[in-house]
Amino acid sequence: MKRIADFAIPSLKIRKNTKNPAPANTSLEFMLDKAQTEQERDPRFLAKLQSALNAGGVHPTAILVVNTLLDLAKHPKYQEKLREEIRQKNVEVSGNWDQHAFDTLYKLDSALKESLRFNPATLTAYSRELLMDCELSSGLRLRKGQLICVPSCSKQKDENIFAEPDKYDALRSYNEDANMHRARPFKSLDEHAHRWGAGRSACPGRFMANIIVTVILVRLLDEYDFQLAPSRGRPDSTMTHEFIWLTLGARLMVKRRVKNSGIVYGTVAQI
Ligand code: HEM
């Protein structure tokens, strides 16, 4: 928090006192420009919000990359299937990777769904405070002021929703129903998996997380092979309250592939 404050507060103070500043280019500048109250315009308050955004946005995105690699290292047969899709796409787009190219890697998209299902960011989702009394269709009565949440973690392993839920299958979604998978990709809301929560407060960062993770994994899978460190296996996750993190000290063996597509994102046209 201190490092973010030291960096953010001086630049926010300057922007606050500048007439007609340049269009917002960072989340801090964007939050300042959209602020409606004096508290929301306070640089210290904005630095705190940015810290929360970093903890809630950057960590799960980075952890998803690592978890996907760990899952693929544990189940290496999928690495080549995803790589083949990446190679084909690279040829199809002649090396010019745009948003559409990344969005149509359906096998990788399926692998992301499966890794986040196996390794969700939190045990619960849809944490809300009730603003009025209400009654659910089951007859359960809830009172104004009560705090509720959905046990998303157990839903993601529910056998009524996912066949053989304890089995990792990177191509589960892709093979189960390809049309449904294309229509409702990883970044979309899913009332079963609840990977991004639900409703108006569902994760707004999911589009960003999706493209970041995809861009990173395309390059890594094209250029490297991944293997679990012998005798250490797939590291378990650790938990703080309902939040699930990577175990520090996890080891992943990485080997540069001689044969790769040599993807260079300098040619990305319109992400
Ligand atoms: C893989 C990465 C991510 C995962 C798994 C994830 C997951 C979630 C979940 C489950 C929620 C709760 C939604 C609900 O209660 O209905 C949430 C909320 C939120 N996420 Fe993410 N998130 C990720 C990345 C990001 C990123 C990159 C950002 C921003 C740059 C972000 C910003 C937010 C914000 C601001 C909320 C609160 C929304 C609100 O209360 O209205 N997230 N996220």
Residues whose N, C-alpha, C, O or C-beta is under 5 A from the ligand:
A	BS01	HEM	G56 G57 V58 P60 T61 L64 A121 A125 Y126 S127 H194 R195 W196 G197 A198 R200 S201 A202 C203 P204 G205 R206 M208 A209
